[in-house]
Amino acid sequence: MTGERRSEYTRTEGSEVKLLHFIYSRPDLDEIRGNPGKVLDLIEEFEKQYWFPNVGRTKGEIVIKLIEEHRPRKMIELGGYVGYSAILFGDALRRHGGERYYSLELNPEFAAVANRLIELAGLGDFVQTIVGRSDKSLHKLYTSGEISKVELLFIDHYKPAYKTDLQLCEELGLIQPGSVIAADNVLFPGNPPYLQYVRSTVSEKRQAAQKATGFSKDGFSEKTLSKYMGQDSAPAFEVVGNPNIVYQSTPIQPEGDPDAIEVTKCVAVEEES
Ligand SMILES: C[S@@+](CC[C@H](N)C(=O)[O-])C[C@H]1O[C@@H](n2cnc3c(N)ncnc32)[C@H](O)[C@@H]1O
């Protein structure tokens, strides 16, 4: 969603199922079937009534350009919600020769809505929704051999988990030269711990890793912390990441948008001296 934002918006309970009724009751459903653009248009139309935390077309364009430029075979997103970004990016990935889009979503109800819309958009064979917390799902994608490298990762879920999930990927050896990470909402509501991490030098990260005291929720508002995850929000794995990874990281802020996507590229992995 783009435009002026005065505070963090909140969702209306039950609006996700209402979205399904809104779309599936359309008289022109047969023309919508198999058409990702039309499904996205309808989600956007519904958003005039109910606020949805979707990435939107403007910021979405930044990620589509990354797909066009890097041509990943497989792409992963953390935080699928009702499937807007999975349809937008899954469609782009398929058109650019990709093989699979994994959408990791904590809430089974949101994932069920997403699956109905992904299927309607004709992407049911291409986009795989994985229900559960992202750290456990990422770990499973790795141990099952499905993913051996992060090619393009879109992060858009629980804000404190941006950094710890990236560090988990680093520890699993999934972040390699050429890996690209696009993180949403880095200006609104903001994610200072994540930005500090991806913008740090190797020597700064090595020092921080030595002093690491575990998972922290510092740097986030109460509202951000209460979103999505309950008491059980600590990462399932203790991680410090791999401080030897060299990143180039820059925010991309569309004109007139109060938010930005941080695009982070792994350019090298330094040897320990
Ligand atoms: C901002 S919404 C995602 C919007 C979506 N990427 C889009 O642009 O259409 C964030 C989603 O992340 C999910 N989420 C929050 N914490 C999560 C976690 N630890 N693992 C997986 N999903 C999570 C929430 O349930 C919510 O659906």
The ligand as an SDF file (V2000), in Angstrom:
LIG
                    3D

 27 29  0  0  0  0  0  0  0  0999 V2000
    3.0760   -7.5230    5.9260 C   0  0  0  0  0  0  0  0  0  0  0  0
    2.2690   -9.0500    5.8430 S   0  0  0  0  0  0  0  0  0  0  0  0
    2.8920   -9.7410    4.3550 C   0  0  0  0  0  0  0  0  0  0  0  0
    2.3500   -9.0740    3.1240 C   0  0  0  0  0  0  0  0  0  0  0  0
    2.7240   -9.7780    1.8460 C   0  0  0  0  0  0  0  0  0  0  0  0
    4.1530  -10.0060    1.7330 N   0  0  0  0  0  0  0  0  0  0  0  0
    2.2830   -8.9700    0.6610 C   0  0  0  0  0  0  0  0  0  0  0  0
    2.9820   -7.9940    0.3140 O   0  0  0  0  0  0  0  0  0  0  0  0
    1.2450   -9.2830    0.0800 O   0  0  0  0  0  0  0  0  0  0  0  0
    3.1460   -9.9640    7.0570 C   0  0  0  0  0  0  0  0  0  0  0  0
    2.7490  -11.4230    7.1470 C   0  0  0  0  0  0  0  0  0  0  0  0
    3.8030  -12.0890    7.8460 O   0  0  0  0  0  0  0  0  0  0  0  0
    3.2400  -13.1330    8.5970 C   0  0  0  0  0  0  0  0  0  0  0  0
    4.2130  -13.4920    9.6330 N   0  0  0  0  0  0  0  0  0  0  0  0
    4.5240  -12.8080   10.7590 C   0  0  0  0  0  0  0  0  0  0  0  0
    5.4860  -13.4210   11.4380 N   0  0  0  0  0  0  0  0  0  0  0  0
    5.8230  -14.5110   10.7200 C   0  0  0  0  0  0  0  0  0  0  0  0
    6.7650  -15.5560   10.9010 C   0  0  0  0  0  0  0  0  0  0  0  0
    7.5690  -15.5850   11.9460 N   0  0  0  0  0  0  0  0  0  0  0  0
    6.8390  -16.5170    9.9690 N   0  0  0  0  0  0  0  0  0  0  0  0
    6.0420  -16.4910    8.8610 C   0  0  0  0  0  0  0  0  0  0  0  0
    5.1330  -15.5220    8.6440 N   0  0  0  0  0  0  0  0  0  0  0  0
    5.0230  -14.5560    9.5530 C   0  0  0  0  0  0  0  0  0  0  0  0
    1.9490  -12.5320    9.1210 C   0  0  0  0  0  0  0  0  0  0  0  0
    1.0450  -13.5190    9.5420 O   0  0  0  0  0  0  0  0  0  0  0  0
    1.4790  -11.7170    7.9320 C   0  0  0  0  0  0  0  0  0  0  0  0
    0.5950  -12.4520    7.1420 O   0  0  0  0  0  0  0  0  0  0  0  0
  1  2  1  0
  2  3  1  0
  2 10  1  0
  3  4  1  0
  4  5  1  0
  5  6  1  0
  5  7  1  0
  7  8  2  0
  7  9  1  0
 10 11  1  0
 11 12  1  0
 11 26  1  0
 12 13  1  0
 13 14  1  0
 13 24  1  0
 14 15  1  0
 14 23  1  0
 15 16  2  0
 16 17  1  0
 17 18  1  0
 17 23  2  0
 18 19  1  0
 18 20  2  0
 20 21  1  0
 21 22  2  0
 22 23  1  0
 24 25  1  0
 24 26  1  0
 26 27  1  0
M  CHG  2   2   1   9  -1
M  END
$$$$
